[in-house]
Amino acid sequence: MKKNAASVEDYLAALPPDRRAAIQAVRESILRHLPTGYVECIGWGIIAYAIPLSRFADTYNGQPLAIAALGAQKNYMVVHLMNIYGNPKMRAWFELEYKRAGKQLDAGKACIRFKKLDDLPVDLIGRAVGKTSVDQLIAWHEMAHAARRVRRGGKLARPKK
């Protein structure tokens, strides 16, 4: 899939029609539920929903803090939901709702993989994104990275490679 799209429209235009339709359907659900303060952008080569750096720049990697990302890989499509990663209560809610939708969950820590739109409870994806405000995501980020915080002008220490 095209990794150097300049805009969401460019990203979508580069997809085959069947994948474009699936990604667009998930995108619409996310946009319907997206809390105020997040913006849709291209990040990490896919469509992302993030807090602009002008609102919160103190991230460990200098990139906008994302609540979700949506893209097409070679063999599947994927939704990354950062609010189910490292949050056991949110993860349990999401897994229960997924099961109630009658769908088979194919997931990693934050990624939900699907091969066709029928594999995904689309509205649940949007509702999951909608459950986390900008302030909540910032608070979770700060708690998760508190151990790495080094007082150098208030910046987070970069992870050692």
C-alpha positions in Angstrom: 0.0 0.0 0.0 1.1 3.6 -0.6 3.1 4.7 2.4 3.9 8.3 1.2 0.5 9.8 0.8 0.4 13.5 1.4 -3.3 13.5 2.4 -6.1 11.1 3.5 -7.6 11.6 0.1 -4.3 10.5 -1.6 -4.1 7.5 0.6 -7.7 6.4 -0.2 -7.2 7.1 -3.9 -4.2 4.7 -4.0 -6.2 1.8 -2.6 -7.9 -0.9 -4.8 -11.7 -0.2 -4.9 -12.7 -3.0 -2.5 -10.2 -1.9 0.2 -11.0 1.8 -0.4 -14.7 1.0 0.3 -13.9 -0.9 3.5 -11.4 1.7 4.8 -13.9 4.5 4.0 -16.7 2.7 5.9 -14.5 2.4 9.0 -13.2 5.9 8.6 -16.8 7.2 8.6 -17.6 5.4 11.8 -14.4 6.8 13.5 -15.2 10.3 12.3 -18.8 10.1 13.6 -17.6 9.2 17.1 -14.3 11.1 17.2 -14.1 13.3 20.3 -13.4 17.0 19.9 -9.7 17.8 19.8 -8.5 15.0 17.7 -7.6 15.5 14.0 -7.5 13.2 11.0 -4.1 13.1 9.4 -1.6 10.9 7.7 0.8 9.4 10.3 3.1 6.5 10.1 2.1 6.0 6.5 -1.6 5.4 7.2 -4.7 7.4 8.2 -4.3 8.5 11.9 -6.5 10.3 14.4 -4.3 12.2 16.7 -3.9 15.1 19.1 -2.1 17.9 17.2 1.4 18.8 18.5 0.1 22.3 19.0 -2.2 20.9 21.8 0.2 18.3 23.2 3.8 18.1 22.1 5.4 16.3 25.1 5.4 12.9 23.5 8.3 10.4 23.9 8.9 10.3 20.1 8.0 13.8 19.1 5.1 12.5 17.0 1.4 13.4 17.6 -0.3 11.3 20.2 -2.7 9.0 18.3 -6.0 7.5 19.6 -6.4 5.4 16.4 -5.0 4.6 13.0 -6.5 2.9 10.0 -4.7 1.4 7.0 -4.3 -1.4 4.5 -1.4 -3.8 4.6 -0.4 -6.3 2.0 -2.6 -9.2 3.3 -5.1 -7.4 5.5 -6.5 -4.1 6.7 -5.9 -2.9 10.2 -7.3 -0.5 12.8 -5.0 0.5 15.7 -6.9 1.4 18.8 -4.5 2.9 21.3 -7.1 3.1 24.1 -7.4 -0.7 24.3 -3.6 -1.0 24.6 -2.4 -1.1 28.2 -5.9 -0.4 29.6 -7.3 -3.7 30.8 -10.8 -2.3 31.6 -11.2 -0.8 28.1 -9.7 -4.0 26.5 -12.2 -6.2 28.4 -15.1 -4.0 27.3 -14.0 -4.0 23.7 -13.5 -7.8 23.6 -16.9 -8.4 25.1 -18.6 -6.1 22.6 -16.8 -7.7 19.7 -18.0 -11.1 20.8 -21.5 -9.8 21.3 -21.4 -8.6 17.7 -20.8 -12.2 16.6 -17.4 -11.5 15.0 -14.1 -13.3 15.4 -11.5 -10.9 16.9 -8.1 -11.0 15.2 -6.0 -8.7 17.3 -2.6 -7.8 18.6 -2.0 -5.4 21.5 -3.6 -2.5 19.8 -4.2 -3.6 16.2 -7.4 -5.2 14.9 -6.9 -7.0 11.7 -9.6 -7.7 9.1 -9.6 -9.0 5.6 -13.1 -7.8 4.6 -15.5 -5.3 6.0 -17.9 -8.0 7.1 -15.2 -9.3 9.5 -15.4 -6.1 11.5 -18.1 -4.6 13.8 -17.7 -1.2 12.2 -19.8 0.8 14.7 -17.9 -0.7 17.6 -14.7 0.7 16.2 -16.2 4.2 16.2 -17.7 3.7 19.7 -14.3 2.6 21.0 -12.6 5.6 19.6 -15.3 7.8 21.1 -14.8 6.5 24.6 -11.5 8.4 25.1 -11.3 12.1 25.3 -8.1 14.1 24.4 -7.5 14.8 28.2 -7.9 11.1 29.0 -5.4 10.0 26.4 -2.9 12.6 27.5 -3.3 11.4 31.1 -2.8 7.8 30.1 0.3 8.7 28.1 1.8 10.6 30.9 1.2 7.8 33.4 2.6 5.2 31.1 5.8 7.2 30.5 6.3 8.6 34.0 9.2 6.2 34.6 11.0 7.5 31.5 10.5 11.2 32.3 13.7 13.0 32.7 13.7 16.7 33.7 15.3 18.3 30.7 13.1 21.3 29.9 10.0 19.2 30.7 10.6 16.7 27.8 10.3 13.0 27.9 13.5 11.0 27.5 13.8 9.3 24.1 13.9 5.5 24.4 17.4 4.0 24.0 17.9 2.1 20.8 
